[in-house]
Amino acid sequence: MKKVALGAEQILLANIEGKFYAIGDVCTYAGGPLHQGKLFGNEVECPWHKSHFDLTSGQVKRGPAWRPEPAYEVQVEGGEIRLRQKH
């Protein structure tokens, strides 16, 4: 897992079994840095309050967070990673 910037946005980029996923890096509960959390399958655990977010969708899987993270489409082309926010 790694934190990257897209303009002013902080994004968590994760490689799970060779596939890349991206969601917001700032926990929606208390602003914790998700890239410093632990990875459990396709979920990241916030290091501050243990909320879990699904890396494939940004959805909350365990609170105390209740708002999902923004999710991004990831494309890898010629060694370059491109991100676009999902709608």
Wavefront OBJ file of the C-alpha trace (Angstrom):
o trace
v 0.000 0.000 0.000
v 1.207 3.458 -0.835
v -0.085 7.014 -0.536
v -0.159 9.039 -3.758
v -1.483 12.508 -4.593
v -3.980 13.348 -7.312
v -4.069 17.129 -7.283
v -4.987 18.030 -3.710
v -6.466 14.587 -2.987
v -4.599 11.968 -0.951
v -5.145 8.488 -2.377
v -4.345 5.011 -1.107
v -3.028 2.783 -3.899
v -2.908 -0.948 -3.173
v -1.775 -3.981 -5.140
v -3.794 -7.068 -4.243
v -2.630 -10.209 -6.011
v -1.403 -8.233 -9.026
v -4.455 -5.972 -9.374
v -4.384 -2.301 -8.359
v -7.119 -0.566 -6.358
v -7.396 3.035 -5.168
v -9.563 4.759 -2.562
v -9.229 7.940 -0.510
v -6.329 7.759 1.964
v -7.881 9.944 4.694
v -10.234 7.993 6.960
v -13.749 9.425 6.843
v -14.139 8.944 10.606
v -11.217 10.865 12.109
v -8.770 11.546 9.294
v -6.393 8.650 9.926
v -3.769 7.804 7.267
v -5.083 4.593 5.713
v -1.782 3.835 3.965
v -0.312 3.254 7.453
v -3.018 0.705 8.271
v -3.134 -3.059 7.856
v -4.359 -4.974 4.828
v -6.793 -7.858 5.375
v -7.669 -9.413 2.009
v -9.316 -6.574 0.082
v -9.926 -4.442 3.197
v -7.713 -1.825 4.794
v -7.921 -1.149 8.519
v -7.454 2.437 9.700
v -4.555 2.593 12.185
v -6.353 5.092 14.434
v -9.818 3.655 15.203
v -9.835 0.297 13.335
v -12.502 1.129 10.750
v -12.336 -1.163 7.715
v -12.816 -0.031 4.104
v -13.251 -2.210 1.016
v -10.456 -1.346 -1.424
v -12.574 -2.406 -4.416
v -15.426 0.009 -3.684
v -14.510 2.338 -0.805
v -17.465 1.033 1.224
v -17.258 0.823 5.013
v -17.027 -2.781 6.183
v -16.583 -2.060 9.903
v -17.065 1.134 11.910
v -16.837 3.453 13.665
v -16.644 5.119 10.195
v -19.999 5.312 8.400
v -19.114 7.300 5.263
v -17.407 5.473 2.396
v -14.118 6.523 0.855
v -14.088 7.862 -2.695
v -13.086 5.051 -5.064
v -10.966 5.366 -8.192
v -10.593 3.371 -11.384
v -6.984 2.304 -11.889
v -5.392 1.725 -15.290
v -1.799 0.604 -15.772
v -0.328 1.474 -19.162
v 3.347 1.001 -19.983
v 4.495 1.284 -16.388
v 2.329 4.356 -15.763
v -0.605 4.317 -13.341
v -3.668 6.398 -14.200
v -6.472 7.147 -11.762
v -9.997 8.374 -12.377
v -12.692 8.804 -9.753
v -15.558 6.318 -10.042
v -19.024 7.786 -10.342
l 1 2 3 4 5 6 7 8 9 10 11 12 13 14 15 16 17 18 19 20 21 22 23 24 25 26 27 28 29 30 31 32 33 34 35 36 37 38 39 40 41 42 43 44 45 46 47 48 49 50 51 52 53 54 55 56 57 58 59 60 61 62 63 64 65 66 67 68 69 70 71 72 73 74 75 76 77 78 79 80 81 82 83 84 85 86 87
